[in-house]
Amino acid sequence: MSRLDDAGVVVGAGTASARRRAIDLATSLPAWAAVLLVWAGGRVLSTFWLLIAFPLAARAMPENGVWGDGHGFGAFLVAWDGQYYEQISLHGYPDTLPLDAAGNVAQNAWAFLPAFPFAIRLLTISTGLPFEVGAPIVATVAGLVATALLYRLVRDRTGHAAAMWAVFFFACGPLSFLLQVGYAESTFLALTFGALLALERRRYGLVTVLGVVAAFTRPGALAIPLVLGVVALVRWIRARRADGRVLETFPLREQVRVVAAGLTMVAAGLAWPVIASHVTGTPDAYLETEMSWWVNFIGRVEFVPMTPWFLIAVRWLGVGGVLIVVFLLVAYPVWLLRRSTLRLGSTTVLYSAAYALYIFAVSLPMASTPRLLMPLAPLFGSPELVAKPWMRRTFVTAALAGQPVLVAVLWLLGPP
């Protein structure tokens, strides 16, 4: 016998029964077990695609993909940016900035923040493990923590089902292989999701600790104190309405804690350029280092906030590219303000706006942009994205089919 599934497609009774058994099993698991199962399945899937890509590395990967003569699978997992993290972990940062033939600052380790490589150093020193083993271990464990925190962050607002969809897209999606390679992404994601969850619970001390560590893990942590500031401002206004009604209490002691937390995180977020300049003796050492990656895309230009996306749009697509950027600037806020997205809560929506603003203001769109957008993963918990069967099938197919494509395009031909 056959019947119609939820999308009106005829399916066999055996297929429907198997699907129902799988759904029943998934829904009967405790939340922690379901999250762990999805995360583990994602790591198996990512490892499979990386193992498939590994034999092609010797031919496809440019010479600067892996340092040295060793091209084992471990070295493959710490390629590209991993080479700089290895240098930092083993030798620290250079006292003098390298220069190219024209006397401009060349690509160097100062573009990469210290928390991730120093964490690996603690592991390798205490265990004797080599960097190429320690880095994936730290990244993978941090990826598990990030996945669990993402579930909690989304579940508290939109429920278990939406949170599990967010976990699936995050742990099994096209970029999920980055959760287990020698990149700082998973560590930054764990710190960010943890800070947002702590902010929702008004645990300002924990927010401060996580926000400060995030500021020394990857750029973009300034979005956290920005969200804290907006939330605090709204609470302050609600506590002092002109008509005299108090909609929400905001005690002075709590205000002081919020201000202290915000200022501490802002100071941490602005500290690295100061440290780089002090150690190297070169003004704007960090900015010049970051912009050395821009040269191959738009040449050497002066940095002006809010212009990078327009610069590359004009360089590669002309007027049409500018129109695309303008469309994104309009469409993204509109989508954030949709009722379904707002169900994720003000903290998540404000962070998604603040972090996207940071990416637009200071980063140049390139191969690394997709991974820079990974902190926006809580948006996958919007119920609207999986409201209908055809939407779920589309997103699942895109997630599973997209990973081998991005492993090939980014990790083999990269850098991502």
ZANUVEX-46689 format. One line per 8 residues: number of its first residue (from 1); for each residue x, y, z of C-alpha. Coordinates in pm, 1 decimal, padded with zeros to 6 digits. Each point is the difference from the previous one (the first is absolute). Example, Ala and Ser with C-alpha at 12.3 -4.5 7.8 and 13.67 -1.06 7.14 Angstrom:
2
1) 01230.0,-00450.0,00780.0  00137.0,00344.0,-00066.0
! end
This chain:
416
1) 00000.0,00000.0,00000.0  00101.2,00361.6,-00040.5  -00106.6,00335.7,00136.1  00070.0,00371.2,-00035.7  00272.7,00149.8,00217.2  -00017.4,00351.7,00147.8  00096.4,00153.2,-00333.6  -00259.9,-00192.7,-00198.2
9) 00249.6,-00243.2,-00151.4  -00089.8,-00365.9,-00026.8  00224.1,-00215.0,00216.6  00000.5,-00367.9,00076.4  -00135.8,-00124.4,00329.8  00341.2,-00143.2,00086.6  00169.9,00334.7,-00063.2  -00256.9,00184.9,00208.5
17) 00034.6,-00253.8,00280.7  00379.9,00029.2,00001.0  -00023.0,00376.9,00001.8  -00246.7,-00009.1,00288.3  00225.5,-00233.3,00199.7  00296.7,00233.7,-00056.4  -00205.5,00300.9,00111.3  -00127.6,-00185.0,00305.6
25) 00356.0,-00097.7,00093.9  00128.1,00354.5,-00043.8  -00279.3,00153.0,00207.0  00033.0,-00258.7,00276.3  00365.9,00080.8,00067.4  00094.2,00241.9,00278.7  00097.1,00339.8,-00138.2  00367.8,-00041.5,00086.7
33) 00011.4,-00337.7,-00174.9  -00170.8,00136.5,-00311.6  00246.1,00290.7,-00020.4  00294.7,-00233.2,00054.4  -00129.0,-00239.3,-00266.7  -00040.0,00275.0,-00260.0  00341.4,00147.4,00084.2  00168.6,-00341.8,-00018.5
41) -00172.2,-00076.5,-00330.6  00124.5,00331.4,-00133.4  00356.5,-00075.7,00104.4  -00012.8,-00341.2,-00167.7  -00134.5,00163.3,-00315.9  00263.3,00274.5,00002.7  00278.8,-00249.8,00064.7  -00121.2,-00207.6,-00294.2
49) 00013.4,00294.7,-00240.1  00336.8,00115.0,00130.7  00139.4,-00352.6,-00044.6  -00130.7,-00002.4,-00356.8  00163.8,00336.2,-00068.1  00329.3,-00083.5,00170.9  00157.0,-00209.0,-00282.7  -00064.6,00290.3,-00237.9
57) 00187.7,00247.5,00218.8  00343.5,-00068.1,-00144.6  -00120.5,00103.5,-00345.1  -00267.2,00256.7,00076.2  00138.5,00187.2,00300.6  00234.6,00290.9,-00072.0  00342.9,-00014.1,00159.5  -00092.8,00234.0,00283.5
65) -00287.2,-00221.9,00111.2  00222.2,-00210.4,00227.9  00340.7,00090.7,00129.0  00284.5,-00247.4,-00011.8  00032.6,-00336.3,-00169.6  -00252.2,-00190.2,00210.4  -00330.8,-00041.4,-00176.3  -00173.4,-00248.8,00226.5
73) -00368.3,00027.5,00083.3  00081.6,00189.3,00319.1  00186.7,00266.1,-00197.0  -00293.9,00012.3,-00240.2  -00231.3,00088.2,00290.9  00216.7,00294.8,00105.5  00054.3,00148.7,-00346.0  -00047.3,00360.6,-00107.6
81) -00062.7,00221.7,00304.0  00105.0,-00293.6,00214.9  00359.8,00062.2,-00103.0  -00008.2,00339.0,00172.5  -00162.9,-00144.3,00310.7  00277.3,-00258.9,00010.1  00265.6,00269.7,-00025.2  -00165.1,00194.2,00284.0
89) -00042.8,-00310.7,00213.1  00361.8,-00103.9,-00041.2  00186.2,00330.1,-00033.5  -00230.7,00288.7,00089.8  -00029.7,00317.7,-00207.0  00275.0,00169.2,-00203.5  00159.4,00312.8,00143.9  00045.8,00144.4,-00348.1
97) -00262.9,00006.4,-00272.6  00101.9,-00164.0,-00329.4  -00003.0,00225.5,-00304.2  -00059.6,-00076.7,-00366.0  00218.2,00115.9,-00289.1  -00173.7,00337.8,-00005.6  00059.4,00056.9,00371.7  -00360.4,-00063.4,00104.9
105) -00100.8,-00224.7,00290.4  -00034.8,-00361.1,-00116.7  -00229.3,-00271.3,00134.7  00110.2,-00110.0,00345.8  -00110.1,-00150.4,00330.4  -00121.8,00328.1,00153.9  -00328.4,-00042.9,-00189.1  -00082.6,-00295.0,00228.3
113) -00096.3,00037.8,00364.1  00169.8,-00200.0,00277.1  -00267.5,-00181.2,00204.0  -00038.4,-00298.7,-00234.5  00370.3,-00070.8,-00068.9  00092.4,00054.4,00365.6  -00272.0,-00246.3,00105.8  00154.3,-00252.3,-00238.4
121) 00340.7,00072.6,00147.9  -00128.9,-00081.4,00349.0  -00131.0,-00332.5,-00132.9  00312.3,-00092.3,-00193.6  00234.9,00091.9,00284.5  -00199.7,-00197.5,00256.7  -00051.7,-00308.5,-00218.7  00290.4,-00001.6,-00245.1
129) -00240.1,-00008.0,-00294.1  00114.7,00172.8,-00319.8  -00179.7,00312.3,-00119.2  -00163.0,-00181.3,-00291.1  -00175.4,-00226.8,00250.3  -00064.4,00253.2,00273.2  -00157.1,00263.9,-00224.7  -00279.1,-00224.2,-00137.6
137) -00067.2,-00131.4,00353.1  -00048.5,00350.2,00140.9  -00210.4,00103.6,-00298.6  -00217.9,-00311.5,00014.0  -00068.0,00022.4,00373.4  -00079.8,00370.4,-00035.9  -00232.2,-00088.1,-00287.4  -00194.1,-00237.6,00224.9
145) -00032.3,00269.9,00265.9  -00112.7,00252.6,-00262.8  -00262.6,-00243.7,-00130.3  -00140.6,-00062.0,00347.8  -00011.0,00372.0,00079.1  -00165.5,00075.5,-00333.1  -00271.2,-00251.2,00085.9  -00060.6,00164.6,00338.5
153) -00003.0,00348.9,-00148.7  -00261.6,-00087.1,-00263.0  -00204.8,-00243.4,00210.2  -00066.4,00256.9,00270.7  -00182.5,00214.6,-00255.9  -00145.1,-00220.3,-00273.4  -00008.6,-00348.1,00149.5  00168.8,-00335.8,-00044.3
161) -00089.1,-00067.5,-00365.0  00127.5,00333.3,-00131.8  00314.2,-00033.3,00213.2  00072.0,-00345.1,-00142.9  -00034.5,00133.0,-00354.8  00247.3,00274.1,00086.1  00235.4,-00262.1,00144.0  -00029.3,-00210.4,-00315.2
169) 00076.9,00286.9,-00237.7  00288.2,00109.6,00222.4  00160.0,-00341.4,00064.0  -00067.2,-00162.6,-00338.3  -00018.4,00296.5,-00238.2  00237.7,00109.1,-00275.1  00250.1,00170.3,00232.8  -00017.5,-00247.9,00286.6
177) 00336.8,-00154.9,-00090.4  00154.3,00316.7,00148.4  -00113.4,-00120.6,00342.9  00275.1,-00262.7,00002.5  00296.6,00148.2,-00187.0  00278.1,00224.1,00130.8  -00203.3,00320.4,-00009.6  -00120.7,00217.8,00288.9
185) -00359.9,00005.7,-00125.1  -00146.6,-00261.3,00234.9  00169.2,00155.1,00303.6  -00133.6,00345.2,-00088.9  -00346.3,-00142.7,-00060.6  -00006.4,-00175.3,00337.8  00104.6,00320.2,00176.0  -00251.2,00211.2,-00194.1
193) -00299.2,-00228.2,00051.7  00093.0,-00035.3,00365.6  00020.5,00378.4,00040.3  -00339.0,00050.1,-00164.5  -00157.4,-00265.7,00220.8  00155.6,00158.5,00310.0  -00125.2,00341.4,-00112.5  -00354.8,-00131.7,-00023.5
201) 00034.8,-00127.2,00355.7  00154.6,00332.2,00111.1  00314.8,-00169.3,00126.0  00222.9,00296.6,-00073.9  00316.8,-00139.8,00154.8  -00014.9,-00304.7,-00224.6  -00082.9,00218.8,-00301.2  00310.0,00206.8,00072.5
209) 00232.6,-00298.8,00031.1  -00128.1,-00164.5,-00317.6  -00006.8,00328.4,-00191.0  00358.9,00084.6,00095.9  00130.1,-00342.6,-00101.6  -00198.9,00022.4,-00325.3  00166.6,00335.7,-00069.2  00336.5,-00178.5,00001.6
217) -00126.9,-00293.7,-00207.8  -00139.4,00155.3,-00317.2  -00093.7,00350.5,-00117.8  -00364.6,00093.3,00042.8  -00043.3,-00035.3,00376.0  -00087.7,00370.6,00028.3  -00350.0,-00095.9,-00113.5  -00060.9,-00148.8,00346.5
225) 00044.6,00321.9,00201.5  -00197.2,00184.1,-00267.2  -00295.1,-00233.7,00061.1  00045.9,00038.8,00374.0  -00010.0,00377.8,-00039.8  -00317.8,-00002.6,-00207.6  -00176.1,-00238.9,00238.1  00103.5,00212.1,00298.1
233) -00114.9,00320.3,-00168.2  -00341.8,-00149.0,-00072.2  -00031.9,-00116.0,00360.5  00105.3,00342.3,00129.2  -00262.5,00172.4,-00216.6  -00270.3,-00245.0,00104.8  00088.1,00063.1,00365.0  -00038.0,00376.7,-00045.8
241) -00304.9,00060.7,-00212.2  -00120.4,00357.4,-00032.0  -00348.1,-00092.8,00124.8  00146.6,-00129.3,00323.7  -00086.5,-00364.5,-00055.2  00281.4,-00247.3,00070.8  -00009.8,-00274.7,-00259.9  00315.5,-00169.7,00121.4
249) 00231.3,00042.6,00296.7  00365.9,00072.5,-00065.6  00174.7,00049.9,00335.0  00300.4,00231.2,00020.4  00222.9,-00284.5,00116.8  -00087.2,-00199.1,-00311.0  00058.7,00306.3,-00218.0  00351.5,00031.4,00141.7
257) 00070.1,-00366.8,-00074.5  -00125.3,00041.0,-00356.7  00214.9,00308.2,-00060.4  00306.3,-00172.2,00148.7  -00057.2,-00308.9,-00213.4  -00047.5,00204.4,-00316.0  00306.2,00218.3,00051.8  00217.1,-00302.4,00080.8
265) -00107.3,-00182.2,-00316.8  00045.5,00310.8,-00214.6  00351.3,00046.8,00138.7  00080.4,-00364.4,-00078.9  -00145.4,00033.2,-00348.6  00220.6,00301.1,-00074.7  00314.7,-00131.2,00169.7  00155.2,-00216.5,-00271.5
273) 00086.7,00279.4,-00247.8  00163.4,00188.0,00290.0  00198.7,-00308.9,00102.9  00113.6,-00065.1,-00357.5  00116.5,00359.8,-00042.3  00183.3,-00004.1,00332.4  00183.8,-00328.9,-00061.1  00098.6,00069.9,-00361.3
281) 00058.9,00371.5,00035.4  -00211.1,00054.2,-00311.6  -00307.2,00224.2,00013.2  -00310.4,-00171.6,-00142.2  00188.9,-00332.3,-00002.1  -00317.7,-00203.1,00038.7  -00199.1,00196.9,-00257.5  00281.0,-00015.4,-00256.5
289) 00035.4,-00374.0,00062.5  -00371.5,-00062.0,-00049.9  -00005.9,00203.9,-00319.6  00291.3,-00195.6,-00144.6  -00258.5,-00269.9,-00076.2  -00201.4,00250.7,-00204.5  00270.7,00068.4,-00257.2  -00076.7,-00299.3,-00222.3
297) -00365.6,00104.6,-00022.1  -00008.6,00379.0,-00032.6  00360.8,00109.5,00011.8  00145.7,00217.5,00273.5  -00253.1,00253.8,00127.1  -00057.3,00216.1,00305.8  -00236.8,-00145.9,00254.7  -00329.1,00186.7,00035.0
305) -00274.3,-00162.5,00211.5  -00323.2,-00095.3,-00177.3  00166.7,00000.0,-00343.9  00163.6,-00346.7,-00049.3  -00309.2,-00171.8,-00139.6  -00058.3,00283.1,-00245.6  00366.5,-00001.1,-00101.9  00001.0,-00364.9,-00096.9
313) -00346.0,00024.2,-00157.4  00118.2,00278.1,-00229.9  00329.9,-00179.5,-00069.6  -00160.6,-00325.0,-00114.9  -00361.1,00075.2,-00095.3  -00023.1,00372.4,-00064.4  -00331.7,00174.9,00056.4  -00180.6,-00333.3,00023.9
321) 00217.3,-00092.5,00296.5  -00088.6,00322.2,00179.4  -00368.8,-00074.0,-00050.4  00048.5,-00346.5,00149.2  00165.1,00149.2,00308.8  -00280.7,00254.4,00037.0  -00256.5,-00279.8,-00030.7  00171.8,-00196.6,00278.0
329) 00011.2,00309.7,00220.2  -00377.3,00032.3,-00035.1  -00104.4,-00365.5,-00005.7  00196.9,-00117.5,00305.1  -00155.5,00243.7,00251.9  -00343.5,-00068.0,-00146.9  00049.8,-00371.7,00056.3  00126.2,00057.4,00355.2
337) -00319.1,00190.0,00077.3  -00233.5,-00272.3,-00123.3  -00222.0,-00147.1,00270.5  00153.1,-00346.3,-00035.0  00353.7,00134.1,00043.8  -00100.5,00215.8,00295.5  -00114.9,-00314.3,00179.2  00370.8,-00076.4,00051.3
345) 00007.4,00278.6,00258.6  00144.8,00348.1,00015.9  00349.7,-00116.4,00099.4  00041.1,-00224.5,-00302.9  -00155.7,00248.7,-00242.2  00204.6,00292.0,00132.7  00318.4,-00206.2,-00014.7  -00078.5,-00109.9,-00355.6
353) -00037.5,00366.3,-00095.7  00309.0,00116.0,00188.9  00229.3,-00273.2,-00125.7  -00120.1,00037.9,-00360.0  00065.0,00373.7,00029.9  00355.4,-00077.3,00112.1  00056.8,-00234.5,-00294.1  -00133.1,00259.9,-00242.6
361) 00196.1,00285.7,00156.7  00349.8,-00146.5,00012.5  00031.2,-00321.1,-00203.0  00057.5,-00050.7,-00370.0  -00220.2,-00269.0,-00159.1  00223.6,-00289.3,-00103.0  00026.7,-00374.7,00044.1  00012.7,00039.1,00379.1
369) -00331.2,00188.8,00019.5  -00225.2,-00309.4,00034.9  00185.5,-00116.1,00311.4  -00000.5,00352.9,00140.6  -00379.1,-00020.7,-00012.1  -00016.7,-00318.6,00210.3  -00082.5,00194.1,00321.4  -00336.7,00075.0,-00161.7
377) -00092.1,-00369.2,00036.6  -00274.6,00068.1,00260.7  -00204.7,00142.9,-00287.4  -00036.6,-00358.3,-00125.3  -00237.7,-00043.8,00292.1  -00262.4,00221.7,-00163.1  -00309.1,-00223.6,-00028.7  -00081.5,00158.0,-00334.6
385) 00298.6,-00169.8,-00165.9  -00136.6,-00349.6,00057.6  -00371.6,00072.2,00015.9  -00088.7,-00222.7,-00295.4  00121.4,-00342.4,-00113.0  00136.2,00126.3,-00331.8  00200.4,00265.4,00186.1  00146.2,-00258.1,00236.3
393) 00096.7,-00227.9,-00286.7  00156.4,00288.7,-00187.9  00211.0,00113.0,00293.7  00104.4,-00353.5,00093.1  00104.8,-00072.0,-00358.2  00189.8,00328.4,-00024.6  00173.7,-00063.8,00332.5  00110.3,-00354.1,-00081.1
401) 00089.7,00064.0,-00364.5  00170.6,00329.8,00073.1  00268.4,-00137.3,00231.9  00196.8,-00205.7,-00257.7  -00019.1,00296.0,-00236.8  00145.1,00241.3,00254.8  00262.0,-00249.3,00117.9  00117.2,-00026.3,-00359.6
409) -00024.8,00368.4,-00089.0  00119.7,00151.3,00327.7  00223.3,-00252.9,00170.9  00171.4,-00133.9,-00313.1  00009.6,00317.6,-00206.1  -00051.4,00245.3,00291.4  00086.4,00140.5,00238.2  -00343.3,00014.7,00162.8
! end
